[in-house]
């Protein structure tokens, strides 16, 4: 759900071209297959982080983020904000 909300915010408030990065994400190795295979973000590569954790970069273009949001909303409905 966080991906959907972040993508929707980026689509609404950020001005980018269709093929430019809209969302850039760093993930731990345990989440690589999720972002690559399920969310279908573009894999950018590996970077070592401090203190010694390996991070893997991903991004969504504006077009890919919009497609992700449309797919997610067609399967699960629109995201709803929860008051804390």
C-alpha positions as CSV (number, residue, x, y, z in Angstrom):
1,X,0.0,0.0,0.0
2,X,2.9,2.4,0.7
3,X,4.0,2.0,-2.9
4,X,0.6,3.0,-4.2
5,X,0.4,6.1,-1.9
6,X,3.9,7.2,-2.8
7,X,3.3,6.7,-6.5
8,X,0.0,8.6,-6.4
9,X,1.7,11.5,-4.5
10,X,4.5,11.6,-7.0
11,X,2.1,11.5,-10.0
12,X,0.1,14.4,-8.5
13,X,2.8,16.7,-7.2
14,X,6.0,16.0,-9.2
15,X,6.6,17.2,-12.7
16,X,8.6,14.6,-14.8
17,X,8.6,13.4,-18.3
18,X,7.0,10.0,-19.0
19,X,10.3,8.2,-19.1
20,X,12.1,10.1,-16.3
21,X,12.4,8.6,-12.8
22,X,9.5,9.5,-10.6
23,X,10.1,7.2,-7.7
24,X,13.6,5.9,-6.6
25,X,13.7,3.3,-3.9
26,X,16.5,1.6,-2.0
27,X,15.8,-1.9,-0.7
28,X,17.5,-4.6,1.4
29,X,18.3,-7.9,-0.3
30,X,15.3,-9.6,1.2
31,X,13.0,-7.3,-0.7
32,X,14.7,-7.4,-4.1
33,X,12.4,-10.1,-5.6
34,X,9.3,-8.3,-4.4
35,X,10.1,-5.0,-6.0
36,X,11.5,-6.6,-9.2
37,X,8.9,-9.3,-9.7
38,X,5.7,-8.3,-8.0
39,X,5.9,-4.5,-8.2
40,X,7.9,-4.6,-11.4
41,X,10.1,-1.7,-10.7
42,X,13.2,-1.2,-12.8
43,X,16.3,-2.5,-11.1
44,X,19.2,0.0,-11.0
45,X,21.9,-1.9,-9.2
46,X,23.7,-2.5,-6.0
47,X,25.2,0.0,-3.5
48,X,26.9,-0.6,-0.2
49,X,25.4,1.4,2.7
50,X,26.8,2.2,6.1
51,X,27.2,0.3,8.4
52,X,27.8,-2.5,6.0
53,X,24.3,-3.2,4.7
54,X,23.8,-3.9,1.1
55,X,21.1,-1.8,-0.7
56,X,19.6,-2.4,-4.1
57,X,18.2,0.5,-6.1
58,X,14.9,0.5,-8.1
59,X,12.9,3.2,-9.9
60,X,9.6,3.8,-11.5
61,X,9.1,6.1,-14.4
62,X,6.0,8.3,-14.5
63,X,4.5,5.9,-17.0
64,X,5.3,2.7,-15.0
65,X,4.1,4.4,-11.7
66,X,0.7,5.2,-13.4
67,X,0.4,1.7,-14.7
68,X,1.1,0.3,-11.2
69,X,-1.5,2.5,-9.6
70,X,-4.1,1.6,-12.3
71,X,-3.4,-2.1,-11.9
72,X,-3.5,-1.9,-8.1
73,X,-6.7,0.1,-8.0
74,X,-8.4,-2.3,-10.5
75,X,-7.6,-5.3,-8.3
76,X,-8.0,-3.8,-4.8
77,X,-9.9,-0.5,-5.1
78,X,-8.7,3.0,-4.3
79,X,-6.3,3.6,-1.4
80,X,-8.0,5.1,1.7
81,X,-6.2,7.2,4.3
82,X,-6.4,5.9,7.9
83,X,-6.5,8.5,10.6
84,X,-4.1,7.9,13.5
